[in-house]
């Protein structure tokens, strides 16, 4: 792991505050499966439910997941949840809703009790034990660190599993308004390279905001197998945007995407057979 740090400290522990987001009104005509995915994970004590603390957020009022885990509804402060859609998916650009989720997390303050903050997508097979093991003896820059998980691109902080040190996440929370208002170095409603790829999603927005405010990036390409990352697809599948990773391969704390419960469960069984939980 190349952190490119001058002054650093070892993070005291690997305790994690983890959260997931269920979006019902995605903007797409395809029905969301995120409630089913999170219910399956809750019923089997998997994913974020194996972290030291966790929360679930949604754009709509939902019943508790598995009759146990409450879902916190968030509301738009800046009226920007639906300002644009992705041409490829028809889904709303998600930076607006996530900035309100981060504000809610800040107000709830549970994240402050742990050393790491992790966002896991509902369709990611997230295995906290593997991530916890990889974070042992991790050095962090004085200004905090976040982990880049997709190689071969300029901005590699991909959203299937976002890992922030507590200091890094604190910096993001403190500067949400500044970064949203920045039309010079960030300009999230246009996006990088003068809008070549469209408006910024929440992962790219978070990365550029943390970069602007002195958080250091660290390479952790082994953290995830992500079909959204072109460099992690099979050679003959580089342009296949529907690529799914090899669950029988023995690496990755996050395997993504698996949008149906049976697919998610099968992948989890395969990856745990290949590489059981670290001791």
C-alpha positions in Angstrom: 0.0 0.0 0.0 1.6 3.2 -1.2 0.6 6.1 1.1 3.2 8.6 0.1 3.2 10.1 3.6 5.8 12.1 5.4 4.4 12.3 8.9 2.0 9.5 9.9 0.6 7.6 12.9 -0.7 4.1 13.4 -4.5 4.1 13.7 -5.2 2.8 17.3 -7.8 0.2 16.3 -9.8 -1.3 13.4 -13.2 -0.4 14.8 -15.7 0.6 12.2 -18.8 2.7 11.8 -20.5 1.4 8.7 -23.5 2.7 6.8 -25.6 1.8 3.7 -28.1 3.7 1.7 -31.4 2.5 0.2 -32.6 4.7 -2.6 -36.2 4.0 -3.7 -36.8 6.8 -6.1 -33.7 6.3 -8.2 -35.1 7.9 -11.3 -34.9 4.7 -13.2 -37.9 2.6 -14.3 -36.2 -0.5 -12.9 -37.4 -1.4 -9.4 -34.9 -1.2 -6.6 -33.8 -4.4 -4.9 -31.9 -2.7 -2.1 -34.5 -3.3 0.6 -34.4 -7.1 -0.2 -30.6 -7.1 -0.2 -30.3 -5.3 3.2 -33.0 -7.5 4.7 -31.0 -10.6 3.7 -27.8 -9.2 5.2 -29.6 -8.3 8.4 -31.3 -11.7 8.7 -27.9 -13.4 8.4 -25.8 -10.9 10.4 -23.7 -10.0 7.4 -22.2 -6.9 5.8 -22.5 -3.7 7.7 -24.3 -5.6 10.5 -20.9 -7.1 11.6 -19.4 -3.7 12.1 -19.1 -2.2 15.6 -21.8 0.3 14.8 -24.0 0.9 11.7 -26.8 2.9 10.2 -29.2 2.6 7.2 -30.4 5.6 5.4 -33.1 6.1 2.7 -34.8 8.8 0.7 -38.2 7.5 1.8 -39.8 6.4 5.1 -39.3 2.6 5.4 -40.1 0.1 8.0 -37.3 -1.4 10.1 -35.1 -3.8 8.3 -35.8 -7.3 9.6 -38.0 -5.7 12.2 -34.8 -4.8 14.1 -32.7 -2.2 12.3 -34.3 1.2 11.9 -34.0 3.1 8.6 -33.4 6.8 8.9 -35.1 8.9 6.3 -33.2 11.9 5.0 -34.5 15.1 3.3 -33.1 17.4 0.7 -31.7 20.6 2.1 -30.2 22.0 -1.2 -33.0 20.8 -3.5 -30.4 19.0 -5.8 -31.3 15.3 -5.5 -32.9 15.2 -8.9 -31.1 17.9 -10.9 -29.6 15.5 -13.4 -29.7 11.8 -14.5 -27.0 9.5 -15.8 -27.5 8.7 -19.5 -26.2 5.2 -19.0 -28.6 4.2 -16.2 -31.3 6.7 -16.0 -30.6 7.2 -12.3 -30.3 10.5 -10.6 -26.8 11.7 -9.8 -26.4 10.8 -6.2 -24.2 13.6 -4.8 -27.1 15.6 -3.5 -28.7 12.9 -1.4 -25.3 11.8 0.0 -24.4 15.3 1.2 -27.6 15.2 3.2 -26.8 11.7 4.5 -23.3 12.8 5.6 -24.9 15.8 7.4 -27.3 13.4 9.1 -24.4 11.1 10.1 -22.6 14.1 11.5 -25.6 15.1 13.6 -26.1 11.6 14.9 -22.4 11.5 16.0 -22.2 7.7 16.3 -19.2 7.6 13.8 -17.1 9.5 16.3 -16.9 6.5 18.5 -15.0 4.4 15.9 -11.7 4.8 14.1 -12.9 4.1 10.6 -16.0 5.0 8.6 -17.1 2.7 5.8 -19.9 3.1 3.3 -20.9 -0.2 1.6 -23.4 -0.4 -1.2 -26.3 -2.8 -0.7 -25.3 -4.8 -3.8 -21.7 -5.2 -2.6 -20.8 -8.4 -0.8 -19.1 -6.6 2.0 -17.0 -8.7 4.5 -15.9 -6.5 7.4 -13.6 -9.1 8.9 -11.4 -8.9 5.8 -11.3 -5.2 5.9 -10.6 -5.1 9.6 -7.6 -7.5 9.1 -6.2 -5.4 6.2 -6.4 -2.2 8.4 -4.1 -3.7 11.1 -1.0 -1.5 11.6 -2.2 1.0 9.0 -0.4 4.3 8.9 -2.4 7.4 8.5 -1.4 10.9 7.5 -1.8 13.6 10.1 -4.6 15.1 8.0 -6.3 11.8 7.6 -6.4 9.1 4.8 -8.9 7.6 2.5 -8.4 4.5 0.3 -8.4 4.4 -3.5 -9.7 1.0 -4.6 -9.7 1.2 -8.5 -6.3 1.3 -10.4 -5.7 2.7 -13.8 -7.8 5.8 -13.5 -7.1 9.4 -12.2 -9.8 9.2 -9.6 -10.1 5.7 -8.1 -12.2 6.1 -5.0 -15.1 3.9 -6.2 -18.3 3.8 -4.2 -18.9 0.1 -3.7 -16.9 0.3 -0.5 -15.6 3.7 0.7 -13.1 3.6 3.6 -12.3 6.8 5.5 -10.2 7.3 8.6 -12.1 9.2 11.3 -9.9 12.3 10.6 -10.6 12.1 6.9 -14.3 11.7 7.3 -14.3 14.6 9.8 -12.6 16.8 7.2 -15.3 15.8 4.6 -18.1 16.7 6.9 -16.6 20.0 7.8 -16.3 21.1 4.2 -19.4 19.8 2.5 -20.8 23.3 2.0 -17.5 24.7 0.8 -17.0 21.9 -1.7 -20.5 22.1 -3.1 -20.1 25.9 -3.6 -16.7 25.5 -5.3 -17.2 26.1 -9.0 -13.5 26.4 -9.7 -11.5 23.4 -8.5 -14.4 21.0 -8.0 -17.6 22.2 -9.8 -19.5 19.0 -9.1 -22.5 19.8 -11.2 -20.3 19.9 -14.3 -17.7 17.2 -13.4 -14.1 16.6 -14.2 -12.5 17.4 -17.6 -15.2 20.0 -18.3 -18.0 17.6 -17.9 -16.7 14.8 -20.1 -18.2 12.2 -17.8 -21.1 14.3 -16.5 -21.8 15.6 -13.0 -19.8 14.0 -10.1 -21.2 11.1 -8.2 -20.8 11.1 -4.5 -17.6 9.1 -4.5 -15.8 11.4 -6.9 -17.2 14.5 -5.0 -15.9 13.1 -1.7 -12.5 12.4 -3.2 -12.1 15.8 -4.7 -13.4 17.5 -1.6 -10.9 15.6 0.6 -8.1 16.2 -1.8 -8.8 20.0 -1.7 -8.7 20.0 2.1 -5.5 18.1 2.7 -6.6 14.5 3.2 -4.1 12.0 1.7 -5.1 9.2 -0.6 -3.7 5.7 -0.1 -3.7 2.9 -2.6 -5.6 -0.2 -1.5 -6.4 -1.9 -4.7 -6.8 -5.3 -3.0 -9.7 -4.1 -0.9 -12.3 -4.9 -3.5 -13.3 -6.8 -6.6 -15.5 -4.3 -8.4 -17.1 -4.8 -11.8 -17.5 -1.1 -12.1 -13.7 -0.8 -12.2 -12.5 -1.5 -15.8 -9.0 -2.5 -14.6 -10.5 -5.3 -12.5 -12.5 -6.9 -15.3 -11.2 -9.9 -17.2 -9.1 -9.0 -20.3 -11.7 -9.9 -22.8 -14.4 -8.1 -20.7 -12.8 -4.7 -20.3 -15.8 -2.9 -21.8 -18.5 -5.0 -20.2 -20.1 -2.6 -17.8 -22.2 -5.5 -16.4 -19.2 -7.5 -15.4 -19.4 -9.3 -12.1 -16.2 -10.4 -10.2 -15.0 -13.9 -9.5 -16.3 -14.7 -6.1 -14.2 -17.9 -5.9 -11.1 -15.8 -6.0 -9.6 -15.4 -2.5 -9.3 -11.6 -2.1 -11.4 -8.6 -1.5 -13.4 -7.2 1.4 -16.0 -6.1 -1.1 -17.3 -7.9 -4.2 -19.6 -5.8 -6.5 -22.2 -5.7 -8.0 -24.8 -8.4 -7.1 -28.2 -6.8 -7.3 -30.4 -9.9 -6.6 -30.5 -11.7 -3.2 -29.7 -15.1 -4.7 -26.7 -13.7 -6.6 -25.5 -12.0 -3.5 -25.9 -15.1 -1.3 -24.2 -17.3 -3.9 -21.2 -14.9 -4.1 -20.9 -14.7 -0.4 -20.9 -18.5 -0.1 -18.2 -18.9 -2.8 -15.9 -16.2 -1.5 -16.1 -17.6 2.1 -15.3 -21.1 0.8 -12.3 -19.7 -1.0 -11.1 -17.5 1.9 -12.8 -18.0 5.3 -13.0 -15.3 7.9 -9.6 -14.1 9.2 -8.9 -15.1 12.7 
